[in-house]
């Protein structure tokens, strides 16, 4: 894993959260995007070379909706940039980490993503993400 790529924050209302974070950070979000496979609408802010991803559920059965129902709004995951996501997945599995999928899937911000189960990472949902090759 190379660096923290972004910090994901689960929010109930993306429009309101965008206003709050724009006020806090002194600049607007630079992108809004929907990820149907994850049941979320996202927006991104950049601060100090790290992205903040706000996530709003678009359906009640999405992982973000379940997270908010159980824990409320707040930090949802830490995402790390990787090169060669399949190799990273294999290495994590060999080290005893449990992956939440057998293969990467398309995520927001032109990324391929996979998550590690938080039971194996001290309760923190960890995402590995790799820039899609066009």
Secondary structure by P-SEA (a helix, b strand, c coil): cccccbbbbbbccaaaaaaaaaaaaccccccccccccccccbbbbbcccbbbbbbbbcccccaaaaaaacccccccbbbbbbccaaaaaaaaaaacccccccccccccccccccccccccccccbbbbbbcccc
